[in-house]
Amino acid sequence: MNFTECVDNVVAWLDDVCKEIELKVPDDYLNDDDYNVATTHPAAFPLYVPGKDRLPPNVAAPIPSVCAQLMEGSDDLKEGKRILKIRLCLSCWNPGTHSDGTYMPRKNEEALGGYSYYRLSEGSSQTYKRNMNGWKDAFNFADLILRKLEKEEYINGLRLVKESDIKFGLFTEDGNIWDYYPYWHNWITFDLETGITPMVPTAYEDLI
């Protein structure tokens, strides 16, 4: 399997995973109680996250998204195996708590678990609260992908190398976690294995 097929196969797998979560669509001009909350399934991209002017027609925004990057590879010529080191870059946007789609807990002894949930009413002074809890969206997104990864043996024909660790974390710079509020980012890395496609030298093609 060649490089482009490998990356495309990972992106196709991520497309299916992303259908199981919805995250907020960014609006850099309205990020307070005037924001009309819109959500979408994260998009899956190969190698790079495109700018707004280069988006595919069916994608609402560059973020929320997950980008599959081929960081490094190695070929074992004796065994005929190729190992690909994949990094997933997850991105989301969340400036705080909006009432739309937000449910708050309330003690209720008759409810399962002792709590029931109510939706914040429109026009309430509690409809929006700016906070730094957007990181939870990023971690929930990562949790979903990790749960799916850990159950897989193959990702569209590529073997998940379970002998190697699946790693995850936050992007850092000089030892400090990125702070691009209200944007939130994290990463996941893992190894995939595929076979090496043999190349027939041109000079010997007629002899085979």
URWO-V418501 format. One record per residue. N is the residue number from 1. SS is DSSP state (a for helix, b for strand, c for the rest). PSI is psi in whole degrees, -180 to 180 (NA if undefined). OMEGA is omega in whole degrees, -180 to 180 (NA if undefined). Layout:
<<N & SS & PSI & OMEGA> <N & SS & PSI & OMEGA>>
This chain:
<<1 & c & 129 & -177> <2 & c & 174 & -174> <3 & a & -47 & -176> <4 & a & -38 & 177> <5 & a & -41 & -179> <6 & a & -49 & -179> <7 & a & -44 & 180> <8 & a & -37 & -180> <9 & a & -38 & 177> <10 & a & -43 & 180> <11 & a & -41 & 179> <12 & a & -40 & 177> <13 & a & -43 & 179> <14 & a & -36 & 177> <15 & a & -44 & -180> <16 & a & -41 & 180> <17 & a & -41 & -176> <18 & a & -18 & 179> <19 & c & -9 & -177> <20 & c & 6 & 179> <21 & c & 148 & 174> <22 & c & 137 & -180> <23 & b & 165 & -175> <24 & b & 142 & 174> <25 & c & 129 & -175> <26 & c & 146 & 168> <27 & c & 100 & -176> <28 & c & -13 & -178> <29 & c & -22 & 177> <30 & c & 98 & 179> <31 & c & 33 & 178> <32 & c & -149 & -177> <33 & c & -8 & 175> <34 & c & -11 & -178> <35 & c & 125 & 176> <36 & c & 99 & -170> <37 & c & 126 & 176> <38 & c & 137 & 179> <39 & b & 159 & 178> <40 & b & 162 & 172> <41 & c & 138 & 176> <42 & c & 148 & 176> <43 & b & 154 & 176> <44 & b & 128 & -177> <45 & b & 151 & 173> <46 & b & 128 & 171> <47 & c & -50 & -176> <48 & c & 153 & 172> <49 & c & 119 & -177> <50 & c & 156 & 174> <51 & c & 169 & -177> <52 & a & -31 & -178> <53 & a & -1 & -179> <54 & a & 19 & -177> <55 & c & 143 & 170> <56 & c & 153 & -174> <57 & c & -24 & -177> <58 & c & 9 & -178> <59 & c & 128 & -175> <60 & c & -37 & -175> <61 & c & 158 & 178> <62 & c & -26 & 179> <63 & c & 135 & 10> <64 & c & 146 & -178> <65 & b & 168 & 171> <66 & b & 133 & -177> <67 & b & 124 & 180> <68 & b & 119 & -177> <69 & b & 132 & 173> <70 & b & 108 & -172> <71 & b & -32 & -174> <72 & b & 156 & 177> <73 & b & 165 & 176> <74 & b & 145 & 179> <75 & b & 129 & 172> <76 & b & 99 & -173> <77 & c & -32 & 179> <78 & c & -41 & -178> <79 & c & -13 & -178> <80 & c & 33 & -177> <81 & b & 145 & 176> <82 & b & 130 & 177> <83 & b & 130 & -180> <84 & b & 126 & 177> <85 & b & 116 & -175> <86 & b & 135 & 172> <87 & b & 131 & 174> <88 & b & 128 & 177> <89 & b & 115 & -177> <90 & b & 138 & -179> <91 & b & 140 & 174> <92 & b & 173 & -176> <93 & b & 131 & 177> <94 & c & 109 & -178> <95 & c & -11 & -178> <96 & b & -165 & -177> <97 & b & 120 & 175> <98 & b & 152 & -177> <99 & c & -38 & -177> <100 & c & 119 & 179> <101 & c & 4 & -178> <102 & c & 125 & -179> <103 & b & 134 & -177> <104 & b & 143 & -179> <105 & b & 148 & 176> <106 & b & 133 & -179> <107 & b & 134 & -179> <108 & c & 103 & -175> <109 & c & -22 & -178> <110 & c & -14 & -177> <111 & c & 153 & 177> <112 & a & 126 & -180> <113 & a & -3 & 177> <114 & a & 5 & 180> <115 & b & 145 & 167> <116 & b & 172 & -175> <117 & b & 142 & 178> <118 & b & 155 & -179> <119 & b & 136 & 177> <120 & c & 135 & -176> <121 & c & 147 & 178> <122 & c & 142 & 180> <123 & c & -7 & 179> <124 & c & 153 & 177> <125 & c & -13 & -179> <126 & c & 11 & -175> <127 & c & -28 & 179> <128 & b & 137 & 176> <129 & b & 113 & 178> <130 & b & 130 & 179> <131 & c & 178 & -178> <132 & c & 27 & -177> <133 & c & 5 & 179> <134 & c & -21 & 177> <135 & a & -25 & -180> <136 & a & -35 & 176> <137 & a & -45 & -179> <138 & a & -41 & -179> <139 & a & -36 & 177> <140 & a & -39 & 177> <141 & a & -46 & 179> <142 & a & -41 & 179> <143 & a & -43 & -180> <144 & a & -50 & -179> <145 & a & -41 & 180> <146 & a & -42 & 178> <147 & a & -43 & 180> <148 & a & -45 & -180> <149 & a & -47 & -173> <150 & a & -15 & 178> <151 & a & -13 & -174> <152 & c & 146 & 168> <153 & c & -37 & 179> <154 & b & 145 & 175> <155 & b & 97 & -179> <156 & c & 51 & 176> <157 & c & -6 & 179> <158 & b & 127 & -178> <159 & b & 128 & 174> <160 & b & 121 & -176> <161 & c & 94 & -176> <162 & c & -9 & 174> <163 & c & -21 & 177> <164 & c & 150 & -179> <165 & c & 146 & 164> <166 & c & 124 & -177> <167 & b & 156 & -179> <168 & b & 159 & 180> <169 & b & -170 & 180> <170 & b & 148 & 175> <171 & c & 138 & -179> <172 & b & 160 & 175> <173 & b & 122 & -175> <174 & c & 36 & 177> <175 & c & -4 & -179> <176 & b & 140 & 177> <177 & b & 137 & 176> <178 & c & 136 & 174> <179 & c & 92 & 178> <180 & b & 39 & -180> <181 & c & 135 & 5> <182 & c & 24 & 176> <183 & b & 145 & -176> <184 & b & 137 & -173> <185 & b & 146 & 170> <186 & b & 178 & -174> <187 & b & 159 & 175> <188 & b & 137 & 176> <189 & b & 149 & 178> <190 & b & 168 & -179> <191 & b & 143 & 174> <192 & b & 151 & 180> <193 & b & 139 & 175> <194 & b & 171 & 178> <195 & b & 160 & 176> <196 & c & 126 & 178> <197 & c & 117 & -178> <198 & c & 139 & 178> <199 & c & 131 & 179> <200 & c & 119 & 179> <201 & c & 137 & -177> <202 & a & -39 & -175> <203 & a & -21 & -176> <204 & a & 4 & -176> <205 & a & -40 & -175> <206 & a & -14 & -177> <207 & a & -9 & -177> <208 & c & NA & NA>>
